[in-house]
Amino acid sequence: FPTRRSSDLNRLSTVRGFWSDNVSVVGKLGADIARTDRNAIVLRVLRSTGNPSYANSIRKLALERTPSNCFTLWIREDVPPVCACFKPLQVSMPLVSQLLDYAK
């Protein structure tokens, strides 16, 4: 692209980016975009920390059915000393268990 502004590139490519510390906001907005624009490919990057106050939101997002054009990448993030740290990953566990398996 010769000398296009980034806003022009965004319109041409339909690339969108958004972020929030609230996992529910990113999860819902990403799924809504995928449902609204079936030609879009949506990649949601969601993080799970050892913060029990987000457990219900994480559980709901991990179990929800999303459109086939919506993909989710989960990140398990240790945030000591603010939140609990994750136990070593057990790949045989279901996804929700992996995302909520932190030391209490």
Jmol script that loads the backbone (N, CA, C; Angstrom):
load data "model"
ATOM      1  N   PHE A   1       0.854  -1.164   0.000  1.00  0.00           N
ATOM      2  CA  PHE A   1       0.000   0.000   0.000  1.00  0.00           C
ATOM      3  C   PHE A   1       0.905   1.233   0.000  1.00  0.00           C
ATOM      4  N   PRO A   2       0.863   2.015  -1.014  1.00  0.00           N
ATOM      5  CA  PRO A   2       1.776   3.164  -1.096  1.00  0.00           C
ATOM      6  C   PRO A   2       1.792   4.026   0.153  1.00  0.00           C
ATOM      7  N   THR A   3       0.998   5.039   0.244  1.00  0.00           N
ATOM      8  CA  THR A   3       1.061   5.945   1.396  1.00  0.00           C
ATOM      9  C   THR A   3      -0.318   6.095   2.028  1.00  0.00           C
ATOM     10  N   ARG A   4      -0.934   5.000   2.322  1.00  0.00           N
ATOM     11  CA  ARG A   4      -2.260   5.051   2.938  1.00  0.00           C
ATOM     12  C   ARG A   4      -2.133   5.233   4.440  1.00  0.00           C
ATOM     13  N   ARG A   5      -3.086   5.921   5.000  1.00  0.00           N
ATOM     14  CA  ARG A   5      -3.131   6.068   6.459  1.00  0.00           C
ATOM     15  C   ARG A   5      -3.604   4.749   7.064  1.00  0.00           C
ATOM     16  N   SER A   6      -3.288   4.519   8.314  1.00  0.00           N
ATOM     17  CA  SER A   6      -3.698   3.271   8.965  1.00  0.00           C
ATOM     18  C   SER A   6      -5.214   3.133   8.995  1.00  0.00           C
ATOM     19  N   SER A   7      -5.953   4.252   9.110  1.00  0.00           N
ATOM     20  CA  SER A   7      -7.411   4.159   9.119  1.00  0.00           C
ATOM     21  C   SER A   7      -7.930   3.679   7.760  1.00  0.00           C
ATOM     22  N   ASP A   8      -7.242   4.043   6.668  1.00  0.00           N
ATOM     23  CA  ASP A   8      -7.623   3.547   5.348  1.00  0.00           C
ATOM     24  C   ASP A   8      -7.394   2.043   5.256  1.00  0.00           C
ATOM     25  N   LEU A   9      -6.261   1.592   5.770  1.00  0.00           N
ATOM     26  CA  LEU A   9      -5.970   0.156   5.761  1.00  0.00           C
ATOM     27  C   LEU A   9      -7.000  -0.609   6.568  1.00  0.00           C
ATOM     28  N   ASN A  10      -7.424  -0.044   7.676  1.00  0.00           N
ATOM     29  CA  ASN A  10      -8.416  -0.708   8.503  1.00  0.00           C
ATOM     30  C   ASN A  10      -9.720  -0.894   7.728  1.00  0.00           C
ATOM     31  N   ARG A  11     -10.156   0.123   7.010  1.00  0.00           N
ATOM     32  CA  ARG A  11     -11.395   0.018   6.234  1.00  0.00           C
ATOM     33  C   ARG A  11     -11.244  -0.986   5.096  1.00  0.00           C
ATOM     34  N   LEU A  12     -10.101  -1.002   4.432  1.00  0.00           N
ATOM     35  CA  LEU A  12      -9.895  -1.908   3.311  1.00  0.00           C
ATOM     36  C   LEU A  12      -9.809  -3.364   3.767  1.00  0.00           C
ATOM     37  N   SER A  13      -9.153  -3.614   4.859  1.00  0.00           N
ATOM     38  CA  SER A  13      -8.921  -4.993   5.300  1.00  0.00           C
ATOM     39  C   SER A  13      -9.986  -5.496   6.253  1.00  0.00           C
ATOM     40  N   THR A  14     -10.811  -4.649   6.757  1.00  0.00           N
ATOM     41  CA  THR A  14     -11.823  -4.953   7.784  1.00  0.00           C
ATOM     42  C   THR A  14     -11.193  -5.540   9.050  1.00  0.00           C
ATOM     43  N   VAL A  15      -9.939  -5.213   9.309  1.00  0.00           N
ATOM     44  CA  VAL A  15      -9.285  -5.647  10.538  1.00  0.00           C
ATOM     45  C   VAL A  15      -9.744  -4.739  11.664  1.00  0.00           C
ATOM     46  N   ARG A  16     -10.140  -5.352  12.759  1.00  0.00           N
ATOM     47  CA  ARG A  16     -10.569  -4.582  13.919  1.00  0.00           C
ATOM     48  C   ARG A  16      -9.822  -5.112  15.138  1.00  0.00           C
ATOM     49  N   GLY A  17      -9.556  -4.243  16.057  1.00  0.00           N
ATOM     50  CA  GLY A  17      -8.928  -4.657  17.298  1.00  0.00           C
ATOM     51  C   GLY A  17      -9.570  -3.933  18.462  1.00  0.00           C
ATOM     52  N   PHE A  18      -9.726  -4.628  19.542  1.00  0.00           N
ATOM     53  CA  PHE A  18     -10.248  -4.019  20.756  1.00  0.00           C
ATOM     54  C   PHE A  18      -9.734  -4.837  21.927  1.00  0.00           C
ATOM     55  N   TRP A  19      -9.700  -4.229  23.090  1.00  0.00           N
ATOM     56  CA  TRP A  19      -9.218  -4.927  24.279  1.00  0.00           C
ATOM     57  C   TRP A  19      -9.878  -4.345  25.504  1.00  0.00           C
ATOM     58  N   SER A  20      -9.846  -5.150  26.538  1.00  0.00           N
ATOM     59  CA  SER A  20     -10.411  -4.742  27.814  1.00  0.00           C
ATOM     60  C   SER A  20      -9.841  -5.652  28.894  1.00  0.00           C
ATOM     61  N   ASP A  21      -9.743  -5.138  30.102  1.00  0.00           N
ATOM     62  CA  ASP A  21      -9.347  -5.987  31.221  1.00  0.00           C
ATOM     63  C   ASP A  21     -10.481  -6.911  31.637  1.00  0.00           C
ATOM     64  N   ASN A  22     -11.671  -6.625  31.156  1.00  0.00           N
ATOM     65  CA  ASN A  22     -12.834  -7.448  31.490  1.00  0.00           C
ATOM     66  C   ASN A  22     -13.015  -8.509  30.415  1.00  0.00           C
ATOM     67  N   VAL A  23     -12.763  -9.760  30.770  1.00  0.00           N
ATOM     68  CA  VAL A  23     -12.822 -10.866  29.816  1.00  0.00           C
ATOM     69  C   VAL A  23     -14.217 -11.004  29.205  1.00  0.00           C
ATOM     70  N   SER A  24     -15.257 -10.662  29.934  1.00  0.00           N
ATOM     71  CA  SER A  24     -16.626 -10.766  29.418  1.00  0.00           C
ATOM     72  C   SER A  24     -16.871  -9.800  28.264  1.00  0.00           C
ATOM     73  N   VAL A  25     -16.323  -8.603  28.359  1.00  0.00           N
ATOM     74  CA  VAL A  25     -16.502  -7.595  27.306  1.00  0.00           C
ATOM     75  C   VAL A  25     -15.892  -8.089  26.000  1.00  0.00           C
ATOM     76  N   VAL A  26     -14.656  -8.539  26.038  1.00  0.00           N
ATOM     77  CA  VAL A  26     -13.980  -9.020  24.835  1.00  0.00           C
ATOM     78  C   VAL A  26     -14.672 -10.272  24.299  1.00  0.00           C
ATOM     79  N   GLY A  27     -15.035 -11.167  25.189  1.00  0.00           N
ATOM     80  CA  GLY A  27     -15.708 -12.393  24.766  1.00  0.00           C
ATOM     81  C   GLY A  27     -17.023 -12.127  24.065  1.00  0.00           C
ATOM     82  N   LYS A  28     -17.867 -11.287  24.666  1.00  0.00           N
ATOM     83  CA  LYS A  28     -19.179 -10.997  24.088  1.00  0.00           C
ATOM     84  C   LYS A  28     -19.056 -10.197  22.805  1.00  0.00           C
ATOM     85  N   LEU A  29     -18.229  -9.165  22.800  1.00  0.00           N
ATOM     86  CA  LEU A  29     -18.082  -8.330  21.620  1.00  0.00           C
ATOM     87  C   LEU A  29     -17.541  -9.134  20.435  1.00  0.00           C
ATOM     88  N   GLY A  30     -16.551  -9.973  20.695  1.00  0.00           N
ATOM     89  CA  GLY A  30     -16.001 -10.806  19.623  1.00  0.00           C
ATOM     90  C   GLY A  30     -17.042 -11.745  19.032  1.00  0.00           C
ATOM     91  N   ALA A  31     -17.810 -12.410  19.884  1.00  0.00           N
ATOM     92  CA  ALA A  31     -18.854 -13.319  19.399  1.00  0.00           C
ATOM     93  C   ALA A  31     -19.943 -12.554  18.654  1.00  0.00           C
ATOM     94  N   ASP A  32     -20.303 -11.371  19.137  1.00  0.00           N
ATOM     95  CA  ASP A  32     -21.327 -10.557  18.460  1.00  0.00           C
ATOM     96  C   ASP A  32     -20.861 -10.140  17.064  1.00  0.00           C
ATOM     97  N   ILE A  33     -19.599  -9.755  16.924  1.00  0.00           N
ATOM     98  CA  ILE A  33     -19.068  -9.377  15.614  1.00  0.00           C
ATOM     99  C   ILE A  33     -19.114 -10.583  14.671  1.00  0.00           C
ATOM    100  N   ALA A  34     -18.742 -11.745  15.165  1.00  0.00           N
ATOM    101  CA  ALA A  34     -18.758 -12.956  14.335  1.00  0.00           C
ATOM    102  C   ALA A  34     -20.174 -13.303  13.880  1.00  0.00           C
ATOM    103  N   ARG A  35     -21.149 -13.115  14.749  1.00  0.00           N
ATOM    104  CA  ARG A  35     -22.543 -13.397  14.377  1.00  0.00           C
ATOM    105  C   ARG A  35     -23.072 -12.373  13.377  1.00  0.00           C
ATOM    106  N   THR A  36     -22.672 -11.123  13.536  1.00  0.00           N
ATOM    107  CA  THR A  36     -23.155 -10.042  12.682  1.00  0.00           C
ATOM    108  C   THR A  36     -22.521 -10.087  11.300  1.00  0.00           C
ATOM    109  N   ASP A  37     -21.227 -10.356  11.240  1.00  0.00           N
ATOM    110  CA  ASP A  37     -20.499 -10.377   9.965  1.00  0.00           C
ATOM    111  C   ASP A  37     -19.937 -11.771   9.740  1.00  0.00           C
ATOM    112  N   ARG A  38     -20.694 -12.609   9.058  1.00  0.00           N
ATOM    113  CA  ARG A  38     -20.292 -14.007   8.854  1.00  0.00           C
ATOM    114  C   ARG A  38     -19.070 -14.138   7.936  1.00  0.00           C
ATOM    115  N   ASN A  39     -18.702 -13.049   7.242  1.00  0.00           N
ATOM    116  CA  ASN A  39     -17.505 -13.083   6.398  1.00  0.00           C
ATOM    117  C   ASN A  39     -16.245 -12.720   7.172  1.00  0.00           C
ATOM    118  N   ALA A  40     -16.405 -12.228   8.373  1.00  0.00           N
ATOM    119  CA  ALA A  40     -15.248 -11.853   9.198  1.00  0.00           C
ATOM    120  C   ALA A  40     -14.680 -13.092   9.876  1.00  0.00           C
ATOM    121  N   ILE A  41     -13.406 -13.071  10.122  1.00  0.00           N
ATOM    122  CA  ILE A  41     -12.774 -14.088  10.963  1.00  0.00           C
ATOM    123  C   ILE A  41     -12.413 -13.381  12.258  1.00  0.00           C
ATOM    124  N   VAL A  42     -12.946 -13.873  13.355  1.00  0.00           N
ATOM    125  CA  VAL A  42     -12.762 -13.237  14.655  1.00  0.00           C
ATOM    126  C   VAL A  42     -11.856 -14.112  15.512  1.00  0.00           C
ATOM    127  N   LEU A  43     -10.807 -13.526  16.023  1.00  0.00           N
ATOM    128  CA  LEU A  43      -9.920 -14.211  16.959  1.00  0.00           C
ATOM    129  C   LEU A  43     -10.002 -13.473  18.286  1.00  0.00           C
ATOM    130  N   ARG A  44     -10.584 -14.144  19.261  1.00  0.00           N
ATOM    131  CA  ARG A  44     -10.668 -13.566  20.607  1.00  0.00           C
ATOM    132  C   ARG A  44      -9.476 -14.086  21.408  1.00  0.00           C
ATOM    133  N   VAL A  45      -8.733 -13.189  22.016  1.00  0.00           N
ATOM    134  CA  VAL A  45      -7.635 -13.571  22.900  1.00  0.00           C
ATOM    135  C   VAL A  45      -8.107 -13.245  24.309  1.00  0.00           C
ATOM    136  N   LEU A  46      -8.387 -14.293  25.070  1.00  0.00           N
ATOM    137  CA  LEU A  46      -8.954 -14.134  26.410  1.00  0.00           C
ATOM    138  C   LEU A  46      -7.972 -14.662  27.434  1.00  0.00           C
ATOM    139  N   ARG A  47      -7.878 -13.980  28.557  1.00  0.00           N
ATOM    140  CA  ARG A  47      -6.940 -14.440  29.575  1.00  0.00           C
ATOM    141  C   ARG A  47      -7.686 -14.861  30.835  1.00  0.00           C
ATOM    142  N   SER A  48      -7.154 -15.893  31.408  1.00  0.00           N
ATOM    143  CA  SER A  48      -7.657 -16.395  32.678  1.00  0.00           C
ATOM    144  C   SER A  48      -6.562 -16.182  33.709  1.00  0.00           C
ATOM    145  N   THR A  49      -6.917 -15.541  34.807  1.00  0.00           N
ATOM    146  CA  THR A  49      -5.962 -15.361  35.907  1.00  0.00           C
ATOM    147  C   THR A  49      -6.516 -16.102  37.123  1.00  0.00           C
ATOM    148  N   GLY A  50      -5.757 -16.140  38.163  1.00  0.00           N
ATOM    149  CA  GLY A  50      -6.207 -16.791  39.383  1.00  0.00           C
ATOM    150  C   GLY A  50      -7.122 -15.913  40.212  1.00  0.00           C
ATOM    151  N   ASN A  51      -7.892 -15.063  39.560  1.00  0.00           N
ATOM    152  CA  ASN A  51      -8.821 -14.176  40.255  1.00  0.00           C
ATOM    153  C   ASN A  51     -10.202 -14.834  40.306  1.00  0.00           C
ATOM    154  N   PRO A  52     -10.629 -15.300  41.472  1.00  0.00           N
ATOM    155  CA  PRO A  52     -11.903 -16.016  41.569  1.00  0.00           C
ATOM    156  C   PRO A  52     -13.123 -15.184  41.159  1.00  0.00           C
ATOM    157  N   SER A  53     -13.005 -13.866  41.175  1.00  0.00           N
ATOM    158  CA  SER A  53     -14.158 -13.047  40.812  1.00  0.00           C
ATOM    159  C   SER A  53     -14.512 -13.170  39.326  1.00  0.00           C
ATOM    160  N   TYR A  54     -13.589 -13.677  38.505  1.00  0.00           N
ATOM    161  CA  TYR A  54     -13.867 -13.874  37.080  1.00  0.00           C
ATOM    162  C   TYR A  54     -14.224 -15.322  36.740  1.00  0.00           C
ATOM    163  N   ALA A  55     -14.279 -16.190  37.713  1.00  0.00           N
ATOM    164  CA  ALA A  55     -14.500 -17.619  37.450  1.00  0.00           C
ATOM    165  C   ALA A  55     -15.794 -17.886  36.682  1.00  0.00           C
ATOM    166  N   ASN A  56     -16.886 -17.247  37.064  1.00  0.00           N
ATOM    167  CA  ASN A  56     -18.154 -17.492  36.364  1.00  0.00           C
ATOM    168  C   ASN A  56     -18.103 -17.009  34.921  1.00  0.00           C
ATOM    169  N   SER A  57     -17.485 -15.862  34.688  1.00  0.00           N
ATOM    170  CA  SER A  57     -17.363 -15.343  33.321  1.00  0.00           C
ATOM    171  C   SER A  57     -16.501 -16.262  32.466  1.00  0.00           C
ATOM    172  N   ILE A  58     -15.399 -16.726  33.015  1.00  0.00           N
ATOM    173  CA  ILE A  58     -14.507 -17.622  32.286  1.00  0.00           C
ATOM    174  C   ILE A  58     -15.218 -18.927  31.969  1.00  0.00           C
ATOM    175  N   ARG A  59     -15.914 -19.479  32.927  1.00  0.00           N
ATOM    176  CA  ARG A  59     -16.667 -20.720  32.721  1.00  0.00           C
ATOM    177  C   ARG A  59     -17.690 -20.540  31.602  1.00  0.00           C
ATOM    178  N   LYS A  60     -18.443 -19.451  31.660  1.00  0.00           N
ATOM    179  CA  LYS A  60     -19.480 -19.194  30.654  1.00  0.00           C
ATOM    180  C   LYS A  60     -18.869 -19.056  29.254  1.00  0.00           C
ATOM    181  N   LEU A  61     -17.796 -18.279  29.129  1.00  0.00           N
ATOM    182  CA  LEU A  61     -17.163 -18.077  27.828  1.00  0.00           C
ATOM    183  C   LEU A  61     -16.549 -19.366  27.279  1.00  0.00           C
ATOM    184  N   ALA A  62     -15.945 -20.163  28.154  1.00  0.00           N
ATOM    185  CA  ALA A  62     -15.306 -21.401  27.708  1.00  0.00           C
ATOM    186  C   ALA A  62     -16.331 -22.430  27.229  1.00  0.00           C
ATOM    187  N   LEU A  63     -17.537 -22.358  27.752  1.00  0.00           N
ATOM    188  CA  LEU A  63     -18.566 -23.338  27.397  1.00  0.00           C
ATOM    189  C   LEU A  63     -19.523 -22.868  26.303  1.00  0.00           C
ATOM    190  N   GLU A  64     -19.508 -21.562  25.997  1.00  0.00           N
ATOM    191  CA  GLU A  64     -20.477 -21.052  25.030  1.00  0.00           C
ATOM    192  C   GLU A  64     -20.199 -21.557  23.619  1.00  0.00           C
ATOM    193  N   ARG A  65     -21.264 -21.671  22.859  1.00  0.00           N
ATOM    194  CA  ARG A  65     -21.143 -22.027  21.448  1.00  0.00           C
ATOM    195  C   ARG A  65     -20.978 -20.728  20.668  1.00  0.00           C
ATOM    196  N   THR A  66     -19.967 -20.691  19.842  1.00  0.00           N
ATOM    197  CA  THR A  66     -19.715 -19.497  19.036  1.00  0.00           C
ATOM    198  C   THR A  66     -19.853 -19.870  17.560  1.00  0.00           C
ATOM    199  N   PRO A  67     -20.052 -18.883  16.708  1.00  0.00           N
ATOM    200  CA  PRO A  67     -20.130 -19.162  15.274  1.00  0.00           C
ATOM    201  C   PRO A  67     -18.826 -19.788  14.767  1.00  0.00           C
ATOM    202  N   SER A  68     -18.899 -20.447  13.622  1.00  0.00           N
ATOM    203  CA  SER A  68     -17.722 -21.136  13.084  1.00  0.00           C
ATOM    204  C   SER A  68     -16.615 -20.178  12.658  1.00  0.00           C
ATOM    205  N   ASN A  69     -16.920 -18.887  12.557  1.00  0.00           N
ATOM    206  CA  ASN A  69     -15.896 -17.901  12.191  1.00  0.00           C
ATOM    207  C   ASN A  69     -15.299 -17.196  13.408  1.00  0.00           C
ATOM    208  N   CYS A  70     -15.579 -17.707  14.600  1.00  0.00           N
ATOM    209  CA  CYS A  70     -15.079 -17.125  15.848  1.00  0.00           C
ATOM    210  C   CYS A  70     -14.152 -18.130  16.529  1.00  0.00           C
ATOM    211  N   PHE A  71     -12.913 -17.742  16.701  1.00  0.00           N
ATOM    212  CA  PHE A  71     -11.906 -18.596  17.334  1.00  0.00           C
ATOM    213  C   PHE A  71     -11.449 -17.941  18.631  1.00  0.00           C
ATOM    214  N   THR A  72     -11.095 -18.776  19.601  1.00  0.00           N
ATOM    215  CA  THR A  72     -10.690 -18.246  20.900  1.00  0.00           C
ATOM    216  C   THR A  72      -9.337 -18.816  21.297  1.00  0.00           C
ATOM    217  N   LEU A  73      -8.431 -17.939  21.656  1.00  0.00           N
ATOM    218  CA  LEU A  73      -7.128 -18.307  22.199  1.00  0.00           C
ATOM    219  C   LEU A  73      -7.160 -17.948  23.679  1.00  0.00           C
ATOM    220  N   TRP A  74      -7.007 -18.934  24.537  1.00  0.00           N
ATOM    221  CA  TRP A  74      -6.994 -18.692  25.982  1.00  0.00           C
ATOM    222  C   TRP A  74      -5.552 -18.586  26.472  1.00  0.00           C
ATOM    223  N   ILE A  75      -5.316 -17.658  27.363  1.00  0.00           N
ATOM    224  CA  ILE A  75      -4.010 -17.484  28.006  1.00  0.00           C
ATOM    225  C   ILE A  75      -4.206 -17.643  29.511  1.00  0.00           C
ATOM    226  N   ARG A  76      -3.487 -18.574  30.091  1.00  0.00           N
ATOM    227  CA  ARG A  76      -3.488 -18.724  31.554  1.00  0.00           C
ATOM    228  C   ARG A  76      -2.347 -17.863  32.079  1.00  0.00           C
ATOM    229  N   GLU A  77      -2.698 -16.852  32.846  1.00  0.00           N
ATOM    230  CA  GLU A  77      -1.684 -15.895  33.293  1.00  0.00           C
ATOM    231  C   GLU A  77      -1.587 -15.876  34.815  1.00  0.00           C
ATOM    232  N   ASP A  78      -0.390 -16.132  35.306  1.00  0.00           N
ATOM    233  CA  ASP A  78      -0.123 -15.979  36.736  1.00  0.00           C
ATOM    234  C   ASP A  78       0.116 -14.500  37.022  1.00  0.00           C
ATOM    235  N   VAL A  79      -0.544 -13.985  38.053  1.00  0.00           N
ATOM    236  CA  VAL A  79      -0.388 -12.580  38.427  1.00  0.00           C
ATOM    237  C   VAL A  79      -0.113 -12.497  39.929  1.00  0.00           C
ATOM    238  N   PRO A  80       1.060 -13.001  40.373  1.00  0.00           N
ATOM    239  CA  PRO A  80       1.354 -12.907  41.797  1.00  0.00           C
ATOM    240  C   PRO A  80       1.790 -11.501  42.160  1.00  0.00           C
ATOM    241  N   PRO A  81       1.639 -11.020  43.315  1.00  0.00           N
ATOM    242  CA  PRO A  81       0.927 -11.615  44.448  1.00  0.00           C
ATOM    243  C   PRO A  81      -0.553 -11.231  44.470  1.00  0.00           C
ATOM    244  N   VAL A  82      -1.032 -10.585  43.421  1.00  0.00           N
ATOM    245  CA  VAL A  82      -2.422 -10.114  43.402  1.00  0.00           C
ATOM    246  C   VAL A  82      -3.416 -11.263  43.309  1.00  0.00           C
ATOM    247  N   CYS A  83      -3.137 -12.253  42.455  1.00  0.00           N
ATOM    248  CA  CYS A  83      -4.052 -13.379  42.243  1.00  0.00           C
ATOM    249  C   CYS A  83      -3.312 -14.681  42.523  1.00  0.00           C
ATOM    250  N   ALA A  84      -4.076 -15.737  42.642  1.00  0.00           N
ATOM    251  CA  ALA A  84      -3.480 -17.058  42.816  1.00  0.00           C
ATOM    252  C   ALA A  84      -2.769 -17.467  41.528  1.00  0.00           C
ATOM    253  N   CYS A  85      -1.796 -18.365  41.636  1.00  0.00           N
ATOM    254  CA  CYS A  85      -1.068 -18.863  40.465  1.00  0.00           C
ATOM    255  C   CYS A  85      -1.632 -20.212  40.041  1.00  0.00           C
ATOM    256  N   PHE A  86      -1.487 -20.510  38.763  1.00  0.00           N
ATOM    257  CA  PHE A  86      -2.004 -21.769  38.240  1.00  0.00           C
ATOM    258  C   PHE A  86      -1.153 -22.943  38.673  1.00  0.00           C
ATOM    259  N   LYS A  87      -1.803 -24.073  38.841  1.00  0.00           N
ATOM    260  CA  LYS A  87      -1.100 -25.327  39.053  1.00  0.00           C
ATOM    261  C   LYS A  87      -0.521 -25.748  37.701  1.00  0.00           C
ATOM    262  N   PRO A  88       0.444 -26.670  37.692  1.00  0.00           N
ATOM    263  CA  PRO A  88       0.991 -27.133  36.405  1.00  0.00           C
ATOM    264  C   PRO A  88      -0.137 -27.653  35.502  1.00  0.00           C
ATOM    265  N   LEU A  89      -0.018 -27.365  34.227  1.00  0.00           N
ATOM    266  CA  LEU A  89      -1.053 -27.719  33.265  1.00  0.00           C
ATOM    267  C   LEU A  89      -1.228 -29.226  33.156  1.00  0.00           C
ATOM    268  N   GLN A  90      -2.456 -29.658  33.220  1.00  0.00           N
ATOM    269  CA  GLN A  90      -2.820 -31.054  33.024  1.00  0.00           C
ATOM    270  C   GLN A  90      -3.655 -31.105  31.736  1.00  0.00           C
ATOM    271  N   VAL A  91      -3.030 -31.456  30.622  1.00  0.00           N
ATOM    272  CA  VAL A  91      -3.716 -31.391  29.332  1.00  0.00           C
ATOM    273  C   VAL A  91      -4.891 -32.346  29.223  1.00  0.00           C
ATOM    274  N   SER A  92      -4.950 -33.341  30.085  1.00  0.00           N
ATOM    275  CA  SER A  92      -6.071 -34.286  30.040  1.00  0.00           C
ATOM    276  C   SER A  92      -7.343 -33.705  30.670  1.00  0.00           C
ATOM    277  N   MET A  93      -7.221 -32.586  31.358  1.00  0.00           N
ATOM    278  CA  MET A  93      -8.381 -31.963  31.995  1.00  0.00           C
ATOM    279  C   MET A  93      -9.225 -31.226  30.962  1.00  0.00           C
ATOM    280  N   PRO A  94     -10.534 -31.110  31.191  1.00  0.00           N
ATOM    281  CA  PRO A  94     -11.372 -30.298  30.306  1.00  0.00           C
ATOM    282  C   PRO A  94     -10.914 -28.834  30.339  1.00  0.00           C
ATOM    283  N   LEU A  95     -11.242 -28.089  29.296  1.00  0.00           N
ATOM    284  CA  LEU A  95     -10.799 -26.702  29.169  1.00  0.00           C
ATOM    285  C   LEU A  95     -11.168 -25.858  30.384  1.00  0.00           C
ATOM    286  N   VAL A  96     -12.407 -25.931  30.819  1.00  0.00           N
ATOM    287  CA  VAL A  96     -12.831 -25.101  31.960  1.00  0.00           C
ATOM    288  C   VAL A  96     -11.983 -25.415  33.185  1.00  0.00           C
ATOM    289  N   SER A  97     -11.720 -26.667  33.421  1.00  0.00           N
ATOM    290  CA  SER A  97     -10.887 -27.049  34.567  1.00  0.00           C
ATOM    291  C   SER A  97      -9.473 -26.499  34.426  1.00  0.00           C
ATOM    292  N   GLN A  98      -8.917 -26.530  33.218  1.00  0.00           N
ATOM    293  CA  GLN A  98      -7.581 -25.985  32.994  1.00  0.00           C
ATOM    294  C   GLN A  98      -7.544 -24.481  33.277  1.00  0.00           C
ATOM    295  N   LEU A  99      -8.618 -23.788  32.906  1.00  0.00           N
ATOM    296  CA  LEU A  99      -8.660 -22.334  33.063  1.00  0.00           C
ATOM    297  C   LEU A  99      -8.916 -21.893  34.502  1.00  0.00           C
ATOM    298  N   LEU A 100      -9.416 -22.792  35.320  1.00  0.00           N
ATOM    299  CA  LEU A 100      -9.744 -22.442  36.705  1.00  0.00           C
ATOM    300  C   LEU A 100      -8.919 -23.232  37.717  1.00  0.00           C
ATOM    301  N   ASP A 101      -7.866 -23.912  37.265  1.00  0.00           N
ATOM    302  CA  ASP A 101      -7.070 -24.764  38.133  1.00  0.00           C
ATOM    303  C   ASP A 101      -5.909 -23.983  38.738  1.00  0.00           C
ATOM    304  N   TYR A 102      -6.230 -23.110  39.666  1.00  0.00           N
ATOM    305  CA  TYR A 102      -5.187 -22.338  40.319  1.00  0.00           C
ATOM    306  C   TYR A 102      -5.163 -22.677  41.814  1.00  0.00           C
ATOM    307  N   ALA A 103      -4.011 -22.436  42.417  1.00  0.00           N
ATOM    308  CA  ALA A 103      -3.864 -22.709  43.853  1.00  0.00           C
ATOM    309  C   ALA A 103      -4.667 -21.686  44.624  1.00  0.00           C
ATOM    310  N   LYS A 104      -5.454 -22.147  45.548  1.00  0.00           N
ATOM    311  CA  LYS A 104      -6.313 -21.248  46.315  1.00  0.00           C
ATOM    312  C   LYS A 104      -5.641 -20.828  47.605  1.00  0.00           C
TER     313      LYS A 104
END
end "model"
wireframe off; spacefill off
backbone 0.3
color backbone group
